[in-house]
């Protein structure tokens, strides 16, 4: 269910439509329109609409209307609508809905923000100009496009998001007029022409402005500089004109700062390496026309300017390429490869986006090979390599041969493999291993090539050619491109690239320039190496221009830039020139602390709050962020806005989708994002939740046959993946059925392997740091710090898992957190950036110590004081979590003196005030479910401390306010997911139960307390499952006591009153049995604890109702029921006597002390109790209200209120004996 958007005057309106739905209906099987239409609805329309609704509620969207195959939706904010739209398009890309023709279903989406006008005839509908705007906008869309209005563009830009955009210029929206149309570019998509536009092919684009500042008309080295079209760290790119030859060209000029003293070696390397590459002359390779001489003041390079269409675009628009054209393209590419092979070179990055079908005056159309940015010379002397990349795996994951994942030392047969992948892509419409369940590396190394689909119409002999090109071993492929050319020759007949180009998307293209940030399919295992020269204006390093008419073939820049920087470094201690935070000594250590250890936004365990931010994701983000991007994240943490920081981190983590080499991790990331909704509920059974967790466990086998194979080899995974596996196993274990114990052991194994791996890495980097100096020593120290940070998080996570499994594991939990507190730095002080983690960990450690009941207040105080020593912003949620820990610390310790309640009240009140601000926005709507959950807990502690401080009416009013205001907001909020709402609603029973306590014990409101407790019991029955039936038993036992001692209501007959007592008592017994039966018989300590927890409540009820079975009670508690069945007052007196003894009263919780004190005061008010017994009761009372040191633990006002209530109860029911 989407959010209630009726009150906001401005809305985000969204229209979606299926592209070519009329044609799709005609394709559907069936006789006649009716049957075809039914099949269209069942096979295409319904699956599509299911996808629209998958994330709709999570993004706060509402489905307003269905219009044919289109949908009309409304959101509160454009940012939410944009996230939803991207998720829909990604869903269609990752899991296409099949059609009879084999061309996947295409969807177009339009978004506009404006005035919201309700339809007077249908209040659920919206009408008006803003709605019409969005409806007209979607008409211009094509497959995969998200079109947005200028207003939405401005709001998304102002939001600080990392989106890319393209301005398509003004369009005439029917009924609206001329208005700018923008395209929101998702993933690595490039802008496409709008519907009705002339075909212009892929314009390389960024989210920057379309009219860049240029030096129009200036002359440079015999060329007219028409327009500046790119700006990078190394140079500036211009569209120019060769005035002597009267032809357009592309000119790259090195920036002035590299001409200053100190950069001579870089410039010299440019001339040496460009000399080799610029000598290439082949019709299928983009040509370098000219380069500056050594004598010229400014080095520059002039390149061929061509026009045509990218092969990737043609495949995208056509779905596939027919056999003859595909083989012609492959053959012409092979000719280019044969040429560079004879020059001693290897391209290393053949793929559709690096091949262009260009217009040619002689033959009509010709293939051009682009981007030699990863090319290398194959010689015995590594100094001659154009790109010296230190033997790292570089290339494009969908097309990389197995050997190239290990090293750059490959030969021309690597290009033949990549060309085979490209040919497969042309014939089928997708890369060969695009849909593999394994990572791309594993798929290329191990999986057989999937058969081509029937619609590819590939002859059997050609399929043999493709398979040979894709052989796993280089020796099994064609020896060289010449041999491949001969094999392809028979299948080229009938090709017509000119017709293909004319019918496909045409464009004058600007060739991609490798940038320091890998694109969707470029992987670089060493993030410090720079592989490109120019980074054009904008975040993604692509070029945009109004009416752009050129894709500049900057073929050589990646090559000479890669060589420059790696040649300069030469393995010494020079700092790597990079804008990555991981490479920056000034910011790298702080980034390691912040990015790798941050504990989450609110104080909840991060894996429950942000499960997607798992250790491998943390490392991925840290390796990806620039210094400036990290600063933006860190500023939000420092400004006490962790949720804002995590929104930024999530955007960077989403870039996993652009990196097929990490497709396994991308799958895990997406599944982890959904785990907060994996809860057993009315709509989701335990078996269904188990299947979801199990799918993650299976995915974590990382290509091995089974989980057991992974666990058998400690070296099978790096430590961060062992760490992640431990977390996932912990999530699955509660659903593992009879294998729970095995999976608990597996969880421990995974965490221990992770810790051992982190420790080994720390030691290894210490060795490197000791043997090196300067920058290399810092890098080693920083890597060691990264592993220390992750090891600390691993230990904390292991502790949290143990803590969540109950008291039997509390000691292990405490031990793990104590280990995590020591990051093993030189002075054992928390490193920079770990402040929030350190505070969270110590605050949580204190809570765990309270729970174990085996740690002294001094140990708990030490943990809290360590956390307090690091000053966070007061409004930081982790600082608030620390206050909450203090409140629990003072409230939970019965051995404290009475002023502990005042301290608990103060801390819980301050924490509640802070959480309330975090919980709701300015409009009064729920903004954070996590903060609201903390607020409710804080208010419960505050109300209870006020009750024990003698201010029961105030406390009761606070709880009453929760129900009248906040629980009402919870039930009505559209901002909460079903899982979040259920989690918050689960607090109702306990809150009402505490409210009833205040009424009964502190205010003598006996009928009211029975009503409130009855509501609490009903809440519990509708909220709790059997795993929490002990809470139901606790409340029903207490309700029995309320009835027995408080008496019937004014309108209740005695017999009815007794029947209700008996009913509540029997139901409580059944709930207790249900709970104890499902406890593990292998853990007698837990069973004993369960029995002791409720035993007193049962005893009180038996005594208060005088419903005693001698045989049963003798077994249950001989010390009290050792004689013939006592009267009700006798039983109550014996209980008070027994537990007032020093050896027995330490078993009592505060609730039980309250009950026993009430019973003592009650007995004092009963006429049937003799004076000698009343005198003894005074001693009982003194014992029960003091701790083991003899100091009072209760406020005098509270005790007086309790006494007054008890004696009023005695007046009502104490005369029966």
C-alpha positions, 0 to 999 in steps of 0.5 A: 500500500502506498503513502497517503498523498492526499494532503500535500499540494505538490506531487510527483506524477509518473506515467509508464507505458509498454513500447509497441504494445500493439505489435506485441499483441499481434505477435501473441499466439492465439486465434482472433483478437480476444485470445491474443489479447488474453495471452498478452495480458497473462504473459506480458502485462501482468508480469510487467505490472507485478514488477511495477508494484514490487518496490512501489510501497517501499518508495512511497508510491501509489498506483492511481490508475491503469490505462490500457497497458500504461499506469498512472502513479503518484509519489511524494518526492521526485527522488523516490520516483526516480529510484523506483523508475530505475529499479523498474528499468533495471528489473526489465534489463536483468530479467527480461519478459520474453516475447514470441519474437525474442525481443524483450519487453520494453518500457518507457517512463515519464516523471513530472512534479507539480500542482496536485488537483483532485478529481471532483468525481473521483477523489482517488484520481488526480487531474490537471495540467501537471498530470497532462504534462507527465502523460504527454512526456511519456509519448516521446519515450523509447525502450528503457528511457526515463524522461523527466521534466525540467522541474524534476531535473532541477530537484534531482540535481539539487538533491546532490544525487549522482545521477546523470542526465541528458538535455534533449532540448525543447519539445512541443508537448501537446496541450502544454507547449514547448518545454525542455525534455531531459533524460535520466540516465540509469546505470551506464546507459547513454542517451537515445533519440526521442520518439519522432526524432531523426536517428542520431545514435548514442551521444556520449553524455554527462549530467553537466550542461549542454553548452560548454564554454569554448574558445570558438574561432581561435587558431591553434597549430594550423587548426581552427578550434571550433568547440571544446568538447572535453576536459580532463585532468591531463588535457582538453579536447576540441572539435577542430578543422584542418584549414589546409585539408578542409576537413574536421578533426579532433584535437587533444591538447595537454594541460599547461600544468604538465608543461611546468618543470618536474613533468619532463619525463611524462611529456617525453614518454608521451612522444615515445609512445605516441610515435608507436601507436600513431604509426598505425594506418588501416582502414578499419582503425581510426586514424591519428593524423598528426602529433606535435613535434618536440620543438613545439611549445604545447604537445597535442594530438590530432585524430580522424573525425568520423560518423556512424553508429556504435555496434552496441547501439545497433544490437540494442535497437535491433535485438540482434544482427543477422548472420551475414552482417554479423560475420562481415563485422567480425571479419573486418574487425579480424582484419584490423586485429591482423594488422596490429598483430603484425605490428606486435600489438594486442588490443585486449578490449574488443567488445561491441561498444569499441566497434563502430559502423562508420559511413564510407564514401567508397563502400557505403559503410565500414567497421572501425575499431576504437579505443586502443586504450588497453593495447600492448606491444608483445615483446620480450621487453616490458618497457615497450608496452604501451600500457604498463599495468603491472601484470594486472587483469584489465579488460571487459568482464563480459568479453575477457578470455580466461587467461586475461583475468590473471595477467596482461601477458596475453597474445592475439588469441585473447582478442580472438576470444573477445571477438568470439564473445562479440560475434555471439552477442551480435547473433543472440542479442546478449553476451555469452555468459551474461545470464550465468549464475556464477561470476563472469570470471568463473563463467569464462573459466569453467562454464561451457558456451551456452548454445545460441538460441534458435532465433539466431538462425546460426548454421551448424558450421558457423556455430563450430567457428564461434565455439573455437573462438571461445575455447577456454585454452588459447591453443584451442583457438584460431592461431591468428586473425588471418586464420579466423578470416578464412573461417568466416568467409563463407558466412559473409555473403549477402551482408549489407552494412550500409543498409544496416547503418541506414536502418539502425541508429546513426551518429557522428561519434566521440570515442570513449576515453578510458577514465580513472573510474572503471565503467560498467564493464571495465575491471581494475583489481588495483584501484590506484592505477590510472588507465585514461587521459581525459575525463570529460565534464560530468561525473561519468566521464562522457561527453554531451553537447547540444546537437553533438555531431561527433564521437571523437575517436580518441583511440590513443589516449588511454594507452599513452596515459597508462604508460606515463604514470606507471613508467614514472612510478617504476615501483619506487615510493612515489605517490600514485597520482590518483583522486581516490581516497584509498590512495591519499595519505592525508585522507586514507586512514580516516576513510578506513575508519569511517567507511569500514567500521561505522556501526549504522545510523541509529544504534541498532546492529548494522546488519539488521539496519543496513545489511547491504553494507556488508564487509565486501561492499564496504571495501568496494565503496572504499576502493571506489570513492574519490577524496571529494566523495568521501568528504561528502560522506564524512561531513554527514557523519560529522554533522550527526546525519548518518542516515544522509551518509548511508544514502550516499554510500548506497548510491555508490554501492549501486555502481556494483550493477555497472561491474559485471566482474562483481555480478555475484556480489551485486546479486548478494547486495540486492538480496541483502537490501531486502532482508529487513522484509524477510520476516515471518508474517501473515503473508510470509511463512517460515518456510518462505523466509527460509528459502530466501535466506538459503538462496543467499547461502547457496550464492555464497559458495562462490563457484564451489559445488557446495557450502561444505566444500567452502567450509572445508578450505579456510583459504577458499575465501578472502576474510571479508567474504568469510565475514559476510558468509558468517552473517548470512549463515546467522540469518539463515540458522533460525530457519534451518530446522533440524540442522540448526546446530550444524548451521550454528557451528558453520556460523562460528567457523565462518567468523573464525576463518574471517578473523584468522584471515584478517589477522594474517593480512595484518601481519603480512602488511606489517612485514611489508611496512617494515621493509619499505619506506615512504608512500609504499610503507604508508600503503602497507600500514593503511592496508593493515589498518583496513584489516584491523578495522574489519577484524574489529567489526567481525568480532563485534558481529560475532558477539552480536550473533551470540548475544541474539542467541540467548543467555547461553551465549552471552559470555561469548558475546561479551568476550568478542566485543571486548576483543573488538574494542582493542583494534591493536593500534600502537597505543590501543587508542581508537584510530581516526574515524572509528569514534562512532564504532567505539562508542556503539561497541562500548555502549552495547558491551555494557548492555550485554554485561547487564544481560549476563548478570555476571558482570559487576556494575564497575565493569559495566561502568567502565564500558560506558565511561570509555564510550563517553570519553569520545565526544560525539555530537549530542544529536548523533543517534549513536550518542543518543544510543549511549544515553539509552545504554546509561538508562538501561544500566541504571534501571536494570541494576537492582543493587543500586540505590534509589537515586538510580531511578532518577538517573534512569529517568533523566537519561531516558527522557533526554534520549526519548526527546532526541529520538522523537525528533528523528522519528517524525518529519516536519509534517508529522509523518513517520520519518524513521521506523528505527528511531521510532522503535527506540523512542517507544522503548525510551518512553517505556523506561521513562514511564517505569522510572517515573512510576518507581519514583512515586509519580505514577499518574505522570507515568500513566499519562505518558503511556496513554499519550503513546497510544493516543498519538504515536501508535495511531500514527504507526497504524496510519503511516504510509511511510512504513513497510509492513515489516516495520509496522509489525515490529513497532506494533509488537510493542503495544502489549508490553506498553499496555502491560506497564500502563496496567502496572501503574494503575494497579500498584501506584494508583489503586485503579483496580477495574481500570487496570484489569481493563488495560491488562485485558487489552494488553493480553488481546494485543499479545494474542494478535501480535506474538507467535509461540516463540514469545508466548512467555510474555503472554503467560506473564501478563495472564498470570499478572491479570489473575493476580489483579483479579484476585487482589483487586476484586470484581468490578462494580457490575461483575457478579462474584461467580463471573469474577471467579470464572474469569480468574480461573480462565486467565490462570489456565490460559497462562499455564497453557502459554507457559507450557507452549513456551517451555516445550519449544525450548531446547532440551539440550540446554537445561540452563535455558529451560531452568531460566524459563521456569524460574522466570514465570514460577513466581507469577504462577505461585502468586496466582495459586496463592491469591486464588486459593486454587491449589492442587496439593500434588502439583504444588508440592512438586512445584514448590515444597517450601511454601506448600509443604503442608495441607493446602493453605488458605489464600492468606496463608499461602500469600504470607508464606511466599512473602516469608520465603522471599524476604530471606536474604538467601532467596531475595536475590532471585527477585526481579524488580517486578517480583519485589513490587508484587511481594511488597504489595502482598505484604502491605495487602496482608497488613490491611487484612483483618484476618491477619493477626498482629504477630504476623503483621509485626513479622510483615514489617521485617519482610517489607524492610528486607524486600525494599533494600539491597544486599548492602542494606540500602533502600532501592525504592523511593519513599513516595513510591512505597507510600503509593504502593502501600495505599493501593495495597490497603485499598485492595485489602478493603475490597478482597481481604475479608474473605478469609 
